[in-house]
Amino acid sequence: MFRRIFVLAVVLNVLMALNAFTLVRAQDETEVLSEALIADIAQRYTDDIWNKRDMVVGDTL
């Protein structure tokens, strides 16, 4: 009986570890995308300043 419970606990721990690994991996990819998005917004903002274009209410970067 104890062996069955132990095996079940080990299997559940392995499944949780795999699940955590996929979540961490997905989070890493999301950070790369968000960093690229932030860099793009910063580039557009500096381009607008460099070109001295006035922003109008409602304009988006």
PyMOL Python script that loads the backbone (N, CA, C, O; Angstrom):
from pymol import cmd

cmd.read_pdbstr("""\
ATOM      1  N   MET A   1       0.824  -1.193   0.000  1.00  0.00           N
ATOM      2  CA  MET A   1       0.000   0.000   0.000  1.00  0.00           C
ATOM      3  C   MET A   1       0.877   1.269   0.000  1.00  0.00           C
ATOM      4  O   MET A   1       0.627   2.222  -0.739  1.00  0.00           O
ATOM      5  N   PHE A   2       1.909   1.243   0.855  1.00  0.00           N
ATOM      6  CA  PHE A   2       2.796   2.400   0.925  1.00  0.00           C
ATOM      7  C   PHE A   2       3.515   2.618  -0.400  1.00  0.00           C
ATOM      8  O   PHE A   2       3.720   3.758  -0.815  1.00  0.00           O
ATOM      9  N   ARG A   3       3.896   1.537  -1.062  1.00  0.00           N
ATOM     10  CA  ARG A   3       4.593   1.654  -2.346  1.00  0.00           C
ATOM     11  C   ARG A   3       3.703   2.308  -3.390  1.00  0.00           C
ATOM     12  O   ARG A   3       4.173   3.128  -4.179  1.00  0.00           O
ATOM     13  N   ARG A   4       2.431   1.958  -3.402  1.00  0.00           N
ATOM     14  CA  ARG A   4       1.508   2.551  -4.374  1.00  0.00           C
ATOM     15  C   ARG A   4       1.375   4.058  -4.143  1.00  0.00           C
ATOM     16  O   ARG A   4       1.383   4.846  -5.089  1.00  0.00           O
ATOM     17  N   ILE A   5       1.255   4.436  -2.888  1.00  0.00           N
ATOM     18  CA  ILE A   5       1.138   5.859  -2.570  1.00  0.00           C
ATOM     19  C   ILE A   5       2.424   6.587  -2.951  1.00  0.00           C
ATOM     20  O   ILE A   5       2.381   7.687  -3.501  1.00  0.00           O
ATOM     21  N   PHE A   6       3.572   5.964  -2.657  1.00  0.00           N
ATOM     22  CA  PHE A   6       4.859   6.567  -2.986  1.00  0.00           C
ATOM     23  C   PHE A   6       5.015   6.728  -4.496  1.00  0.00           C
ATOM     24  O   PHE A   6       5.452   7.778  -4.966  1.00  0.00           O
ATOM     25  N   VAL A   7       4.661   5.699  -5.251  1.00  0.00           N
ATOM     26  CA  VAL A   7       4.760   5.765  -6.713  1.00  0.00           C
ATOM     27  C   VAL A   7       3.823   6.839  -7.254  1.00  0.00           C
ATOM     28  O   VAL A   7       4.191   7.598  -8.151  1.00  0.00           O
ATOM     29  N   LEU A   8       2.624   6.900  -6.714  1.00  0.00           N
ATOM     30  CA  LEU A   8       1.672   7.924  -7.140  1.00  0.00           C
ATOM     31  C   LEU A   8       2.223   9.327  -6.854  1.00  0.00           C
ATOM     32  O   LEU A   8       2.096  10.229  -7.683  1.00  0.00           O
ATOM     33  N   ALA A   9       2.826   9.501  -5.692  1.00  0.00           N
ATOM     34  CA  ALA A   9       3.405  10.801  -5.344  1.00  0.00           C
ATOM     35  C   ALA A   9       4.556  11.155  -6.287  1.00  0.00           C
ATOM     36  O   ALA A   9       4.683  12.306  -6.703  1.00  0.00           O
ATOM     37  N   VAL A  10       5.385  10.181  -6.623  1.00  0.00           N
ATOM     38  CA  VAL A  10       6.499  10.429  -7.542  1.00  0.00           C
ATOM     39  C   VAL A  10       5.973  10.809  -8.920  1.00  0.00           C
ATOM     40  O   VAL A  10       6.477  11.744  -9.541  1.00  0.00           O
ATOM     41  N   VAL A  11       4.979  10.100  -9.394  1.00  0.00           N
ATOM     42  CA  VAL A  11       4.402  10.396 -10.709  1.00  0.00           C
ATOM     43  C   VAL A  11       3.794  11.801 -10.720  1.00  0.00           C
ATOM     44  O   VAL A  11       3.975  12.551 -11.679  1.00  0.00           O
ATOM     45  N   LEU A  12       3.083  12.148  -9.667  1.00  0.00           N
ATOM     46  CA  LEU A  12       2.491  13.488  -9.602  1.00  0.00           C
ATOM     47  C   LEU A  12       3.569  14.571  -9.542  1.00  0.00           C
ATOM     48  O   LEU A  12       3.417  15.630 -10.151  1.00  0.00           O
ATOM     49  N   ASN A  13       4.645  14.316  -8.819  1.00  0.00           N
ATOM     50  CA  ASN A  13       5.748  15.286  -8.771  1.00  0.00           C
ATOM     51  C   ASN A  13       6.392  15.465 -10.135  1.00  0.00           C
ATOM     52  O   ASN A  13       6.738  16.584 -10.513  1.00  0.00           O
ATOM     53  N   VAL A  14       6.555  14.387 -10.873  1.00  0.00           N
ATOM     54  CA  VAL A  14       7.127  14.479 -12.220  1.00  0.00           C
ATOM     55  C   VAL A  14       6.202  15.280 -13.131  1.00  0.00           C
ATOM     56  O   VAL A  14       6.661  16.120 -13.905  1.00  0.00           O
ATOM     57  N   LEU A  15       4.910  15.019 -13.037  1.00  0.00           N
ATOM     58  CA  LEU A  15       3.950  15.772 -13.859  1.00  0.00           C
ATOM     59  C   LEU A  15       3.964  17.260 -13.506  1.00  0.00           C
ATOM     60  O   LEU A  15       3.910  18.111 -14.394  1.00  0.00           O
ATOM     61  N   MET A  16       4.034  17.572 -12.220  1.00  0.00           N
ATOM     62  CA  MET A  16       4.083  18.980 -11.820  1.00  0.00           C
ATOM     63  C   MET A  16       5.374  19.643 -12.297  1.00  0.00           C
ATOM     64  O   MET A  16       5.361  20.808 -12.696  1.00  0.00           O
ATOM     65  N   ALA A  17       6.477  18.916 -12.259  1.00  0.00           N
ATOM     66  CA  ALA A  17       7.745  19.470 -12.735  1.00  0.00           C
ATOM     67  C   ALA A  17       7.686  19.745 -14.235  1.00  0.00           C
ATOM     68  O   ALA A  17       8.166  20.782 -14.694  1.00  0.00           O
ATOM     69  N   LEU A  18       7.104  18.830 -14.997  1.00  0.00           N
ATOM     70  CA  LEU A  18       6.970  19.043 -16.439  1.00  0.00           C
ATOM     71  C   LEU A  18       6.065  20.234 -16.731  1.00  0.00           C
ATOM     72  O   LEU A  18       6.342  21.036 -17.623  1.00  0.00           O
ATOM     73  N   ASN A  19       4.992  20.335 -15.978  1.00  0.00           N
ATOM     74  CA  ASN A  19       4.070  21.456 -16.154  1.00  0.00           C
ATOM     75  C   ASN A  19       4.766  22.777 -15.832  1.00  0.00           C
ATOM     76  O   ASN A  19       4.613  23.756 -16.562  1.00  0.00           O
ATOM     77  N   ALA A  20       5.522  22.802 -14.752  1.00  0.00           N
ATOM     78  CA  ALA A  20       6.251  24.018 -14.386  1.00  0.00           C
ATOM     79  C   ALA A  20       7.284  24.369 -15.453  1.00  0.00           C
ATOM     80  O   ALA A  20       7.475  25.544 -15.767  1.00  0.00           O
ATOM     81  N   PHE A  21       7.942  23.373 -16.005  1.00  0.00           N
ATOM     82  CA  PHE A  21       8.942  23.622 -17.049  1.00  0.00           C
ATOM     83  C   PHE A  21       8.307  24.273 -18.272  1.00  0.00           C
ATOM     84  O   PHE A  21       8.869  25.209 -18.840  1.00  0.00           O
ATOM     85  N   THR A  22       7.136  23.780 -18.681  1.00  0.00           N
ATOM     86  CA  THR A  22       6.476  24.371 -19.850  1.00  0.00           C
ATOM     87  C   THR A  22       6.015  25.792 -19.550  1.00  0.00           C
ATOM     88  O   THR A  22       6.063  26.654 -20.427  1.00  0.00           O
ATOM     89  N   LEU A  23       5.565  26.049 -18.312  1.00  0.00           N
ATOM     90  CA  LEU A  23       5.148  27.406 -17.965  1.00  0.00           C
ATOM     91  C   LEU A  23       6.331  28.360 -17.956  1.00  0.00           C
ATOM     92  O   LEU A  23       6.220  29.493 -18.424  1.00  0.00           O
ATOM     93  N   VAL A  24       7.460  27.911 -17.426  1.00  0.00           N
ATOM     94  CA  VAL A  24       8.658  28.759 -17.408  1.00  0.00           C
ATOM     95  C   VAL A  24       9.127  29.027 -18.826  1.00  0.00           C
ATOM     96  O   VAL A  24       9.527  30.146 -19.149  1.00  0.00           O
ATOM     97  N   ARG A  25       9.082  28.021 -19.661  1.00  0.00           N
ATOM     98  CA  ARG A  25       9.507  28.187 -21.050  1.00  0.00           C
ATOM     99  C   ARG A  25       8.592  29.172 -21.778  1.00  0.00           C
ATOM    100  O   ARG A  25       9.066  30.023 -22.530  1.00  0.00           O
ATOM    101  N   ALA A  26       7.285  29.054 -21.555  1.00  0.00           N
ATOM    102  CA  ALA A  26       6.339  29.982 -22.177  1.00  0.00           C
ATOM    103  C   ALA A  26       6.563  31.398 -21.661  1.00  0.00           C
ATOM    104  O   ALA A  26       6.456  32.358 -22.424  1.00  0.00           O
ATOM    105  N   GLN A  27       6.870  31.537 -20.382  1.00  0.00           N
ATOM    106  CA  GLN A  27       7.128  32.859 -19.815  1.00  0.00           C
ATOM    107  C   GLN A  27       8.370  33.480 -20.436  1.00  0.00           C
ATOM    108  O   GLN A  27       8.388  34.682 -20.702  1.00  0.00           O
ATOM    109  N   ASP A  28       9.404  32.686 -20.671  1.00  0.00           N
ATOM    110  CA  ASP A  28      10.623  33.203 -21.294  1.00  0.00           C
ATOM    111  C   ASP A  28      10.330  33.741 -22.690  1.00  0.00           C
ATOM    112  O   ASP A  28      10.841  34.797 -23.063  1.00  0.00           O
ATOM    113  N   GLU A  29       9.518  33.030 -23.463  1.00  0.00           N
ATOM    114  CA  GLU A  29       9.176  33.485 -24.805  1.00  0.00           C
ATOM    115  C   GLU A  29       8.355  34.764 -24.744  1.00  0.00           C
ATOM    116  O   GLU A  29       8.512  35.647 -25.587  1.00  0.00           O
ATOM    117  N   THR A  30       7.474  34.867 -23.741  1.00  0.00           N
ATOM    118  CA  THR A  30       6.662  36.064 -23.587  1.00  0.00           C
ATOM    119  C   THR A  30       7.537  37.265 -23.255  1.00  0.00           C
ATOM    120  O   THR A  30       7.297  38.363 -23.757  1.00  0.00           O
ATOM    121  N   GLU A  31       8.556  37.065 -22.408  1.00  0.00           N
ATOM    122  CA  GLU A  31       9.441  38.167 -22.067  1.00  0.00           C
ATOM    123  C   GLU A  31      10.183  38.673 -23.297  1.00  0.00           C
ATOM    124  O   GLU A  31      10.370  39.879 -23.459  1.00  0.00           O
ATOM    125  N   VAL A  32      10.601  37.766 -24.156  1.00  0.00           N
ATOM    126  CA  VAL A  32      11.302  38.178 -25.376  1.00  0.00           C
ATOM    127  C   VAL A  32      10.370  39.006 -26.245  1.00  0.00           C
ATOM    128  O   VAL A  32      10.777  40.031 -26.793  1.00  0.00           O
ATOM    129  N   LEU A  33       9.126  38.571 -26.376  1.00  0.00           N
ATOM    130  CA  LEU A  33       8.168  39.322 -27.179  1.00  0.00           C
ATOM    131  C   LEU A  33       7.891  40.685 -26.563  1.00  0.00           C
ATOM    132  O   LEU A  33       7.821  41.684 -27.278  1.00  0.00           O
ATOM    133  N   SER A  34       7.734  40.739 -25.245  1.00  0.00           N
ATOM    134  CA  SER A  34       7.442  42.020 -24.613  1.00  0.00           C
ATOM    135  C   SER A  34       8.644  42.954 -24.688  1.00  0.00           C
ATOM    136  O   SER A  34       8.471  44.164 -24.838  1.00  0.00           O
ATOM    137  N   GLU A  35       9.870  42.411 -24.587  1.00  0.00           N
ATOM    138  CA  GLU A  35      11.056  43.254 -24.733  1.00  0.00           C
ATOM    139  C   GLU A  35      11.137  43.831 -26.140  1.00  0.00           C
ATOM    140  O   GLU A  35      11.494  44.997 -26.309  1.00  0.00           O
ATOM    141  N   ALA A  36      10.813  43.038 -27.140  1.00  0.00           N
ATOM    142  CA  ALA A  36      10.824  43.525 -28.518  1.00  0.00           C
ATOM    143  C   ALA A  36       9.755  44.595 -28.708  1.00  0.00           C
ATOM    144  O   ALA A  36       9.980  45.585 -29.405  1.00  0.00           O
ATOM    145  N   LEU A  37       8.602  44.400 -28.095  1.00  0.00           N
ATOM    146  CA  LEU A  37       7.520  45.378 -28.200  1.00  0.00           C
ATOM    147  C   LEU A  37       7.917  46.694 -27.539  1.00  0.00           C
ATOM    148  O   LEU A  37       7.677  47.768 -28.092  1.00  0.00           O
ATOM    149  N   ILE A  38       8.523  46.611 -26.360  1.00  0.00           N
ATOM    150  CA  ILE A  38       8.965  47.820 -25.666  1.00  0.00           C
ATOM    151  C   ILE A  38      10.036  48.542 -26.480  1.00  0.00           C
ATOM    152  O   ILE A  38      10.015  49.768 -26.582  1.00  0.00           O
ATOM    153  N   ALA A  39      10.967  47.792 -27.055  1.00  0.00           N
ATOM    154  CA  ALA A  39      12.011  48.407 -27.880  1.00  0.00           C
ATOM    155  C   ALA A  39      11.405  49.086 -29.105  1.00  0.00           C
ATOM    156  O   ALA A  39      11.856  50.158 -29.509  1.00  0.00           O
ATOM    157  N   ASP A  40      10.383  48.466 -29.695  1.00  0.00           N
ATOM    158  CA  ASP A  40       9.722  49.054 -30.864  1.00  0.00           C
ATOM    159  C   ASP A  40       9.019  50.353 -30.490  1.00  0.00           C
ATOM    160  O   ASP A  40       9.106  51.341 -31.220  1.00  0.00           O
ATOM    161  N   ILE A  41       8.327  50.353 -29.364  1.00  0.00           N
ATOM    162  CA  ILE A  41       7.636  51.568 -28.917  1.00  0.00           C
ATOM    163  C   ILE A  41       8.645  52.674 -28.622  1.00  0.00           C
ATOM    164  O   ILE A  41       8.434  53.830 -28.990  1.00  0.00           O
ATOM    165  N   ALA A  42       9.745  52.313 -27.955  1.00  0.00           N
ATOM    166  CA  ALA A  42      10.771  53.317 -27.652  1.00  0.00           C
ATOM    167  C   ALA A  42      11.374  53.883 -28.933  1.00  0.00           C
ATOM    168  O   ALA A  42      11.638  55.082 -29.020  1.00  0.00           O
ATOM    169  N   GLN A  43      11.589  53.032 -29.916  1.00  0.00           N
ATOM    170  CA  GLN A  43      12.153  53.498 -31.190  1.00  0.00           C
ATOM    171  C   GLN A  43      11.194  54.452 -31.893  1.00  0.00           C
ATOM    172  O   GLN A  43      11.614  55.480 -32.424  1.00  0.00           O
ATOM    173  N   ARG A  44       9.915  54.111 -31.897  1.00  0.00           N
ATOM    174  CA  ARG A  44       8.935  55.006 -32.527  1.00  0.00           C
ATOM    175  C   ARG A  44       8.865  56.341 -31.796  1.00  0.00           C
ATOM    176  O   ARG A  44       8.773  57.399 -32.417  1.00  0.00           O
ATOM    177  N   TYR A  45       8.910  56.275 -30.468  1.00  0.00           N
ATOM    178  CA  TYR A  45       8.833  57.500 -29.672  1.00  0.00           C
ATOM    179  C   TYR A  45      10.032  58.396 -29.954  1.00  0.00           C
ATOM    180  O   TYR A  45       9.873  59.601 -30.149  1.00  0.00           O
ATOM    181  N   THR A  46      11.232  57.816 -29.977  1.00  0.00           N
ATOM    182  CA  THR A  46      12.422  58.628 -30.259  1.00  0.00           C
ATOM    183  C   THR A  46      12.412  59.125 -31.697  1.00  0.00           C
ATOM    184  O   THR A  46      12.886  60.228 -31.968  1.00  0.00           O
ATOM    185  N   ASP A  47      11.882  58.333 -32.623  1.00  0.00           N
ATOM    186  CA  ASP A  47      11.766  58.810 -34.005  1.00  0.00           C
ATOM    187  C   ASP A  47      10.832  60.011 -34.081  1.00  0.00           C
ATOM    188  O   ASP A  47      11.101  60.966 -34.810  1.00  0.00           O
ATOM    189  N   ASP A  48       9.731  59.964 -33.326  1.00  0.00           N
ATOM    190  CA  ASP A  48       8.802  61.093 -33.317  1.00  0.00           C
ATOM    191  C   ASP A  48       9.470  62.338 -32.756  1.00  0.00           C
ATOM    192  O   ASP A  48       9.267  63.439 -33.269  1.00  0.00           O
ATOM    193  N   ILE A  49      10.265  62.173 -31.706  1.00  0.00           N
ATOM    194  CA  ILE A  49      10.965  63.323 -31.132  1.00  0.00           C
ATOM    195  C   ILE A  49      12.005  63.841 -32.119  1.00  0.00           C
ATOM    196  O   ILE A  49      12.131  65.049 -32.320  1.00  0.00           O
ATOM    197  N   TRP A  50      12.744  62.929 -32.729  1.00  0.00           N
ATOM    198  CA  TRP A  50      13.802  63.322 -33.671  1.00  0.00           C
ATOM    199  C   TRP A  50      13.210  64.077 -34.860  1.00  0.00           C
ATOM    200  O   TRP A  50      13.787  65.055 -35.335  1.00  0.00           O
ATOM    201  N   ASN A  51      12.067  63.616 -35.331  1.00  0.00           N
ATOM    202  CA  ASN A  51      11.412  64.267 -36.468  1.00  0.00           C
ATOM    203  C   ASN A  51      10.596  65.478 -36.041  1.00  0.00           C
ATOM    204  O   ASN A  51      10.024  66.176 -36.878  1.00  0.00           O
ATOM    205  N   LYS A  52      10.546  65.723 -34.745  1.00  0.00           N
ATOM    206  CA  LYS A  52       9.811  66.850 -34.169  1.00  0.00           C
ATOM    207  C   LYS A  52       8.358  66.874 -34.637  1.00  0.00           C
ATOM    208  O   LYS A  52       7.787  67.929 -34.915  1.00  0.00           O
ATOM    209  N   ARG A  53       7.792  65.697 -34.711  1.00  0.00           N
ATOM    210  CA  ARG A  53       6.389  65.603 -35.095  1.00  0.00           C
ATOM    211  C   ARG A  53       5.541  65.767 -33.838  1.00  0.00           C
ATOM    212  O   ARG A  53       5.762  65.088 -32.836  1.00  0.00           O
ATOM    213  N   ASP A  54       4.582  66.664 -33.901  1.00  0.00           N
ATOM    214  CA  ASP A  54       3.702  66.875 -32.757  1.00  0.00           C
ATOM    215  C   ASP A  54       2.699  65.736 -32.675  1.00  0.00           C
ATOM    216  O   ASP A  54       2.091  65.337 -33.668  1.00  0.00           O
ATOM    217  N   MET A  55       2.549  65.233 -31.471  1.00  0.00           N
ATOM    218  CA  MET A  55       1.560  64.180 -31.264  1.00  0.00           C
ATOM    219  C   MET A  55       0.194  64.831 -31.091  1.00  0.00           C
ATOM    220  O   MET A  55       0.061  65.850 -30.413  1.00  0.00           O
ATOM    221  N   VAL A  56      -0.795  64.244 -31.696  1.00  0.00           N
ATOM    222  CA  VAL A  56      -2.157  64.726 -31.593  1.00  0.00           C
ATOM    223  C   VAL A  56      -2.898  63.779 -30.664  1.00  0.00           C
ATOM    224  O   VAL A  56      -2.613  62.582 -30.622  1.00  0.00           O
ATOM    225  N   VAL A  57      -3.853  64.327 -29.919  1.00  0.00           N
ATOM    226  CA  VAL A  57      -4.625  63.480 -29.019  1.00  0.00           C
ATOM    227  C   VAL A  57      -5.266  62.360 -29.824  1.00  0.00           C
ATOM    228  O   VAL A  57      -5.915  62.605 -30.841  1.00  0.00           O
ATOM    229  N   GLY A  58      -5.083  61.148 -29.368  1.00  0.00           N
ATOM    230  CA  GLY A  58      -5.630  59.992 -30.071  1.00  0.00           C
ATOM    231  C   GLY A  58      -4.593  59.253 -30.884  1.00  0.00           C
ATOM    232  O   GLY A  58      -4.826  58.116 -31.293  1.00  0.00           O
ATOM    233  N   ASP A  59      -3.432  59.884 -31.132  1.00  0.00           N
ATOM    234  CA  ASP A  59      -2.358  59.185 -31.848  1.00  0.00           C
ATOM    235  C   ASP A  59      -1.805  58.069 -30.979  1.00  0.00           C
ATOM    236  O   ASP A  59      -1.731  58.179 -29.755  1.00  0.00           O
ATOM    237  N   THR A  60      -1.431  57.023 -31.630  1.00  0.00           N
ATOM    238  CA  THR A  60      -0.793  55.922 -30.916  1.00  0.00           C
ATOM    239  C   THR A  60       0.644  55.804 -31.380  1.00  0.00           C
ATOM    240  O   THR A  60       0.991  56.147 -32.510  1.00  0.00           O
ATOM    241  N   LEU A  61       1.458  55.311 -30.480  1.00  0.00           N
ATOM    242  CA  LEU A  61       2.850  55.105 -30.856  1.00  0.00           C
ATOM    243  C   LEU A  61       2.886  53.904 -31.723  1.00  0.00           C
ATOM    244  O   LEU A  61       3.956  53.507 -32.183  1.00  0.00           O
TER     245      LEU A  61
END
""", "prot")
cmd.dss("prot")
cmd.show_as("cartoon", "prot")
cmd.util.cbc("prot")
cmd.orient("prot")
